Amino acid sequence: MEELAFLPILLFAAFIHGALGFGFPLVTTPLLVLFMPLPAAILLTLIPTVSINLVSIFSEKHWKQALHTYWPIPAFTIVGSIIGTQVLLSVDPSPFRMLLALVLVAYLVSDRFTASKQAHRLPIWGMALFGIVLGLLAGVVNIFAPVIVVFALYTRMPPSLMVATFNMSFLTSKSGQIVGFIANDAFATDVVLLTFALVPFLLLCLWLGIRIRRKIDRQTYVQLLRGALWLIATALVADWIANG
Protein backbone atom coordinates (compact mmCIF):
# COMPACT_ATOMS: atom_id res chain seq x y z
CA MET A 1 0.00 0.00 0.00
CA GLU A 2 3.01 2.30 -0.12
CA GLU A 3 1.67 3.63 -3.45
CA LEU A 4 -0.99 5.49 -1.43
CA ALA A 5 1.78 7.62 0.08
CA PHE A 6 2.17 9.22 -3.32
CA LEU A 7 -1.53 10.06 -3.69
CA PRO A 8 -0.95 13.80 -2.99
CA ILE A 9 1.48 13.93 -5.92
CA LEU A 10 -1.08 12.29 -8.23
CA LEU A 11 -3.90 14.56 -7.05
CA PHE A 12 -1.79 17.70 -7.49
CA ALA A 13 -0.75 16.60 -10.98
CA ALA A 14 -4.37 15.90 -11.97
CA PHE A 15 -5.35 19.41 -10.88
CA ILE A 16 -2.47 20.93 -12.85
CA HIS A 17 -3.46 18.88 -15.91
CA GLY A 18 -6.97 20.29 -15.70
CA ALA A 19 -5.77 23.84 -15.16
CA LEU A 20 -3.24 23.81 -18.02
CA GLY A 21 -4.71 21.21 -20.40
CA PHE A 22 -1.66 18.95 -20.01
CA GLY A 23 0.95 18.10 -17.40
CA PHE A 24 0.01 14.93 -15.50
CA PRO A 25 3.08 12.85 -16.53
CA LEU A 26 5.19 16.02 -16.60
CA VAL A 27 4.52 16.64 -12.90
CA THR A 28 4.21 13.09 -11.54
CA THR A 29 7.23 11.46 -13.19
CA PRO A 30 10.06 13.70 -11.88
CA LEU A 31 8.52 13.74 -8.40
CA LEU A 32 7.94 9.99 -8.20
CA VAL A 33 11.42 9.05 -9.45
CA LEU A 34 12.86 10.83 -6.43
CA PHE A 35 11.34 8.00 -4.36
CA MET A 36 11.16 4.97 -6.68
CA PRO A 37 12.72 3.51 -9.86
CA LEU A 38 11.55 5.08 -13.13
CA PRO A 39 9.78 1.91 -14.40
CA ALA A 40 7.79 1.73 -11.15
CA ALA A 41 6.82 5.41 -11.45
CA ILE A 42 5.63 4.88 -15.02
CA LEU A 43 3.60 1.82 -14.05
CA LEU A 44 1.99 3.69 -11.16
CA THR A 45 0.81 6.47 -13.47
CA LEU A 46 -0.38 4.38 -16.45
CA ILE A 47 -4.07 3.97 -15.59
CA PRO A 48 -4.48 7.44 -14.05
CA THR A 49 -2.94 9.03 -17.15
CA VAL A 50 -5.21 7.08 -19.52
CA SER A 51 -8.29 8.10 -17.51
CA ILE A 52 -7.26 11.75 -17.31
CA ASN A 53 -6.44 11.92 -21.02
CA LEU A 54 -9.78 10.41 -22.02
CA VAL A 55 -11.72 12.93 -19.95
CA SER A 56 -9.52 15.79 -21.19
CA ILE A 57 -10.05 14.81 -24.83
CA PHE A 58 -13.84 14.68 -24.60
CA SER A 59 -14.00 17.90 -22.59
CA GLU A 60 -12.59 19.74 -25.62
CA LYS A 61 -15.10 20.74 -28.31
CA HIS A 62 -12.68 20.40 -31.24
CA TRP A 63 -11.18 16.96 -30.61
CA LYS A 64 -12.64 15.52 -33.84
CA GLN A 65 -11.06 18.32 -35.89
CA ALA A 66 -7.75 17.78 -34.09
CA LEU A 67 -7.87 14.05 -34.88
CA HIS A 68 -8.68 14.74 -38.54
CA THR A 69 -5.81 17.23 -38.92
CA TYR A 70 -3.07 15.75 -36.76
CA TRP A 71 -3.92 12.01 -36.72
CA PRO A 72 -0.38 10.82 -37.72
CA ILE A 73 1.04 12.14 -34.44
CA PRO A 74 -1.02 10.03 -32.01
CA ALA A 75 -1.15 7.12 -34.47
CA PHE A 76 2.63 6.74 -34.61
CA THR A 77 3.27 7.73 -31.01
CA ILE A 78 2.14 4.26 -29.98
CA VAL A 79 4.86 2.71 -32.18
CA GLY A 80 7.63 4.78 -30.61
CA SER A 81 6.21 4.16 -27.15
CA ILE A 82 6.43 0.38 -27.50
CA ILE A 83 10.06 0.68 -28.63
CA GLY A 84 10.91 3.16 -25.88
CA THR A 85 9.38 0.97 -23.17
CA GLN A 86 11.44 -1.97 -24.42
CA VAL A 87 14.58 0.17 -24.07
CA LEU A 88 13.60 1.27 -20.56
CA LEU A 89 13.04 -2.29 -19.35
CA SER A 90 16.15 -3.71 -21.03
CA VAL A 91 18.91 -1.40 -19.77
CA ASP A 92 19.97 0.33 -16.56
CA PRO A 93 17.39 3.13 -16.12
CA SER A 94 19.49 5.34 -13.81
CA PRO A 95 20.92 7.56 -16.61
CA PHE A 96 17.37 8.40 -17.64
CA ARG A 97 17.03 10.59 -14.54
CA MET A 98 19.46 13.07 -16.06
CA LEU A 99 17.64 12.77 -19.39
CA LEU A 100 14.40 13.49 -17.56
CA ALA A 101 15.95 16.61 -15.99
CA LEU A 102 17.13 17.76 -19.43
CA VAL A 103 13.64 17.24 -20.85
CA LEU A 104 12.22 19.41 -18.07
CA VAL A 105 14.76 22.15 -18.75
CA ALA A 106 13.94 21.95 -22.47
CA TYR A 107 10.31 22.55 -21.61
CA LEU A 108 11.14 25.48 -19.37
CA VAL A 109 13.16 27.26 -22.02
CA SER A 110 10.84 26.35 -24.92
CA ASP A 111 9.10 29.74 -24.73
CA ARG A 112 12.02 31.15 -26.72
CA PHE A 113 10.40 29.66 -29.80
CA THR A 114 7.46 32.04 -29.47
CA ALA A 115 9.63 34.68 -31.11
CA SER A 116 8.87 33.13 -34.50
CA LYS A 117 5.68 34.49 -36.09
CA GLN A 118 5.77 32.25 -39.17
CA ALA A 119 3.59 29.16 -39.21
CA HIS A 120 5.16 25.92 -40.43
CA ARG A 121 3.28 22.85 -41.62
CA LEU A 122 4.66 19.32 -41.58
CA PRO A 123 3.64 16.72 -44.20
CA ILE A 124 1.97 13.50 -43.09
CA TRP A 125 5.30 11.62 -43.05
CA GLY A 126 6.84 14.41 -40.95
CA MET A 127 4.04 14.22 -38.38
CA ALA A 128 4.40 10.41 -38.35
CA LEU A 129 8.14 10.68 -37.67
CA PHE A 130 7.44 13.26 -35.00
CA GLY A 131 4.94 10.88 -33.40
CA ILE A 132 7.57 8.12 -33.23
CA VAL A 133 9.98 10.51 -31.48
CA LEU A 134 7.27 11.45 -28.99
CA GLY A 135 6.61 7.77 -28.32
CA LEU A 136 10.29 7.05 -27.73
CA LEU A 137 10.44 9.84 -25.16
CA ALA A 138 7.25 8.60 -23.53
CA GLY A 139 8.60 5.07 -23.28
CA VAL A 140 12.02 6.02 -21.94
CA VAL A 141 11.29 8.97 -19.61
CA ASN A 142 7.45 9.12 -19.55
CA ILE A 143 7.52 12.76 -20.69
CA PHE A 144 7.22 14.38 -24.09
CA ALA A 145 5.17 17.51 -23.34
CA PRO A 146 8.24 19.77 -23.84
CA VAL A 147 8.70 18.51 -27.39
CA ILE A 148 5.06 18.74 -28.39
CA VAL A 149 4.83 22.25 -26.90
CA VAL A 150 7.72 23.30 -29.13
CA PHE A 151 5.93 21.66 -32.09
CA ALA A 152 2.74 23.59 -31.31
CA LEU A 153 4.69 26.85 -31.18
CA TYR A 154 6.67 26.05 -34.32
CA THR A 155 3.55 25.21 -36.36
CA ARG A 156 1.41 27.81 -34.58
CA MET A 157 -1.18 25.15 -33.85
CA PRO A 158 -4.55 26.72 -32.93
CA PRO A 159 -5.09 26.56 -29.15
CA SER A 160 -8.48 24.91 -29.69
CA LEU A 161 -6.73 21.94 -31.32
CA MET A 162 -3.55 21.92 -29.24
CA VAL A 163 -4.94 20.47 -25.98
CA ALA A 164 -6.92 17.75 -27.78
CA THR A 165 -3.88 16.72 -29.85
CA PHE A 166 -1.69 16.66 -26.73
CA ASN A 167 -4.07 14.37 -24.90
CA MET A 168 -4.66 12.02 -27.84
CA SER A 169 -0.89 11.59 -28.14
CA PHE A 170 -0.57 11.02 -24.40
CA LEU A 171 -3.32 8.40 -24.62
CA THR A 172 -1.70 6.43 -27.43
CA SER A 173 1.70 6.63 -25.72
CA LYS A 174 0.18 5.04 -22.61
CA SER A 175 -1.30 2.27 -24.77
CA GLY A 176 2.17 1.55 -26.14
CA GLN A 177 3.64 1.49 -22.64
CA ILE A 178 1.02 -0.98 -21.46
CA VAL A 179 1.85 -3.27 -24.40
CA GLY A 180 5.56 -2.94 -23.61
CA PHE A 181 5.14 -3.74 -19.92
CA ILE A 182 2.95 -6.77 -20.65
CA ALA A 183 5.37 -8.05 -23.32
CA ASN A 184 8.23 -7.87 -20.80
CA ASP A 185 6.20 -9.46 -17.99
CA ALA A 186 6.61 -6.25 -15.97
CA PHE A 187 2.92 -5.38 -15.63
CA ALA A 188 2.31 -5.49 -11.85
CA THR A 189 -1.40 -6.22 -11.63
CA ASP A 190 -1.70 -5.29 -7.94
CA VAL A 191 -0.32 -1.80 -8.55
CA VAL A 192 -2.58 -1.29 -11.58
CA LEU A 193 -5.70 -2.41 -9.67
CA LEU A 194 -4.83 -0.01 -6.86
CA THR A 195 -4.58 2.89 -9.28
CA PHE A 196 -8.04 2.05 -10.62
CA ALA A 197 -9.39 2.82 -7.14
CA LEU A 198 -7.68 6.22 -7.21
CA VAL A 199 -9.19 7.31 -10.54
CA PRO A 200 -12.40 8.92 -9.13
CA PHE A 201 -10.35 11.16 -6.82
CA LEU A 202 -7.99 12.11 -9.64
CA LEU A 203 -10.89 12.95 -11.97
CA LEU A 204 -12.38 15.18 -9.29
CA CYS A 205 -9.11 17.13 -9.10
CA LEU A 206 -9.01 17.23 -12.91
CA TRP A 207 -12.52 18.67 -12.98
CA LEU A 208 -11.59 21.32 -10.43
CA GLY A 209 -8.56 22.26 -12.52
CA ILE A 210 -10.66 22.55 -15.67
CA ARG A 211 -13.08 24.87 -13.87
CA ILE A 212 -10.18 27.02 -12.70
CA ARG A 213 -8.73 27.09 -16.23
CA ARG A 214 -11.99 28.45 -17.60
CA LYS A 215 -12.35 31.18 -14.98
CA ILE A 216 -8.90 32.36 -13.86
CA ASP A 217 -5.83 33.62 -15.70
CA ARG A 218 -3.86 30.57 -16.83
CA GLN A 219 -0.61 32.51 -16.83
CA THR A 220 -0.58 32.44 -13.04
CA TYR A 221 -0.65 28.64 -13.08
CA VAL A 222 2.00 28.50 -15.80
CA GLN A 223 4.37 30.57 -13.69
CA LEU A 224 3.74 28.40 -10.62
CA LEU A 225 4.32 25.23 -12.62
CA ARG A 226 7.52 26.60 -14.15
CA GLY A 227 8.89 27.45 -10.72
CA ALA A 228 8.04 24.00 -9.38
CA LEU A 229 9.60 22.28 -12.39
CA TRP A 230 12.85 24.22 -12.00
CA LEU A 231 13.03 22.93 -8.43
CA ILE A 232 12.25 19.38 -9.56
CA ALA A 233 14.85 19.50 -12.35
CA THR A 234 17.45 20.76 -9.89
CA ALA A 235 16.57 17.99 -7.41
CA LEU A 236 16.86 15.36 -10.16
CA VAL A 237 20.29 16.60 -11.20
CA ALA A 238 21.47 16.66 -7.57
CA ASP A 239 20.09 13.15 -7.01
CA TRP A 240 21.77 11.86 -10.17
CA ILE A 241 25.12 13.38 -9.12
CA ALA A 242 24.83 11.97 -5.59
CA ASN A 243 23.96 8.46 -6.81
CA GLY A 244 25.69 8.47 -10.17
C-alpha angles and dihedrals in degrees: 000000000000088000087074088066087070095052093105089058091051093046093049091049092050090053091049090049090054094046096048103026092243139030111097097119090032091061102032100046101058091042096047095047088061086069106027142023116283095246090053091049091051092049091049092055100042101093095036090051093049091050094047093047093051092052091044092052095051093043088064116083096212102049093116091054090047091052092048093050103036103025095129091065099060092032094059096034088078090058093053091043093057090050093045093050090052089054092048094052095043103053139041104287097201096094089056089073090070090044088052090052090050091050090053092050090048089055093048094053096039092098087081087079091066088080089080113087096183118099118225126199125204122211120240092265090050092053089047091053090046089052091054090052090050090050092050090053091047092051096046104037103007091236133096102142092108091058096045091047089056089048091052091051093044094051093034090232111198110258090232089063099034099075093045092049091048093053096044089054091047089051095052091045089056090050089055091049092052090052090048094050092048092047090053094045089242098120104118103205095194092057092046093050090050092053090053088063090053095053098089091054092047092049090052090055089045090053092050090051092050090052090051091048091056095048110031134053107276092206090074090058092045091056092048091049092048091052092049092048092052088055092047093048090050091049091050092051091048091048092049091050092047094049100028 
